[in-house]
């Protein structure tokens, strides 16, 4: 039965702006070009979100010149035409739009250099370097302390930028005073050590922000709505300011004329996971709820909300008035429309991987679960194929499923063959170590079931089978093959590689070389085969299935770290062997430090610049640059993977159109797999 969301889709008025619902796409610093121009792709990205039903959209606009970064400029009149076009695009597609004006950690005064700045010449940690390279210096330096004259220049610039925003047709401006950016550093006694009128008491520390508000009202008009983003608490250690301080700030902002407040969690510098996969949805709502209790203007929560049911709940319970959703609307721009219509199962689930966030310093950005992101201008929808073809997709992993979906939507006759009993491929394994992937796996299977795709499970494709089917196109998405370690193996029986693990999780027997004590019982195999669910597998992993007590993981990449983290949670003693000098080198920045911290706290033994040279009955011999050591182990998890060209070679001369995609062509993560399937589906 469709679930109807009521409160989330009630209109709300903000400073005279009537919004059709309570969902806000916050300013995210998303651009698709190095020079941050308002391109056709940029307009297509925001048009898709506006058309998807969101009530209010934010655009990040820099108040100062940057050497690079993800913000649009608004510090000069030359930006007005492009930003005007962007505002028109949002309006034409049914949403309101505001310009977020602000500064990260740097400023360019007049024609001078871009300088790393702060209130008092210190960083939140007291150490050199900025948290994020948002247009600031890349070298690790200490910031310059601002003079009073420079503060006045910044205030004056904000007012000018707000006036430009109004000229461009934006409905409001938002001042970003959160996440350790310059304004929030003025608010905190941790970073504001000034002894003049801009430091000391909270009233003085608020002076910069209040002067900016006054300058905006003077230049853009007192009737031009002003909103603000605050961190509900900085979450720093030692603490700078907490929720009670933020309540006082919020009351001062309301008195100054701010008409709406977003409440975020923490600062970039804080050593607290805030948006990573381990953080429950709605974890930070209490900060926004506290601020709402102190003011009479609308307050929005977000930071870790991707589920519209969670959004409905916090509004229904009166905790907040609105919800801002960033990554969820990147993953599915149609989320508001689908949620309003009760089609919650049709929403593409955000998996919290934060690949989109990692891309803001290196445009263009993409999304792991929505390959259209960054390509909206080129592929606004599935264009019907001029020549309808008979397409055979070999492999039901993420790339195969996505290729089959797109090809079917374009009108091709698609047959999808999977040699295992379940669709999912590598996702079956990944969903065990990361429960956020379970909704994605279920979503993809639901989508395929609603399309005219012939699905053949338990079907191994051979050249003779291809000859009988006579497809026009064959897409090989067979997944990567296990890379064999270059080492002496006295006992193959203690090794579990990705093929072995996937066989277990799909209900197939392991290869004969694997010790019988590593195989699952007949009963467990039946459960996996017929009642497969990642939650069941996670329950089974509480026991010695299929790993022993002491596990050696042969790589410290993303897959290895994620497996090690899962095994640590199950009480295993884990050792990671990494040949390079860096653990988790392929983990994006938002998650990497949390992974490393979790591995360290769990007591994971990590060896870098090392390789396994021999596997014995009871462990492994490891060689590093300076020594050798023996590590006891009853299971070695070999998670290495390489491209799989076997079927490509067999079919090369048999099929006119033959494509190898996903891990089969080049091992990668979910984003790369989905993108390869999406692009080939659009091409054929």
Secondary structure, 3 states (H helix, E strand, C coil): CCCCCCHHHCCEEECCEEECCCEEECCCCCCCCCCCCCCHHHHHHHHHHHHCCCCEEEEEEECCCCCCCCCEECCCHHHHHHHHHHHHHHHHCCCEEEEEEECCCEEECCCCCEEEEECCCCCCCCCCCCCCCCCCCCCCCCCEECCHHHHHHHHHHHHHHHHHHHHHCCCEEEEEECECCHHHHHHCCCCCCCCCCCCCCHHHHCHHHHHHHHHHHHHHCCCCEEEEEEECCCCCCCCCCCHHHHHHHHHHHHHHCCCEEEEECCECCCCCCCCCCCCCCCCCHHHHHHHHCCCCCEEEECCCCCCHHHHHHHHHCCCCCEEECCHHHHHCCCHHHHHHCCCHHHCCCCCCCCHHHHCCCCCCCCCCCCCCCCCCCCCCCCCCCCCCCEEEEECCEHHHHHHHHHHHHCCCEEEEECCCCCCECHHHHHHHHCHHHHHHHHHHHHHHHCCCEEEECCCCCCHHHHHHHCCCEEEECCCCEECCCCCEECCHHHEEEHHHHHHHHCCCCCCCCCCHHHCCCHHHHHHHHHHCCHHHHHHHCCCCCCCCCEEEECCCCHHHHHHHHHHHHCCCEEEEECCCCCCCCCCCHHHHHHHHHHHHHCCCEEECCEEEEEEECCEEEEEECCCEEEEECCEEEECCEECCCHHHHHHCCCCCEEEECHHHCCCCCHHHHHHHHHHHHHHC
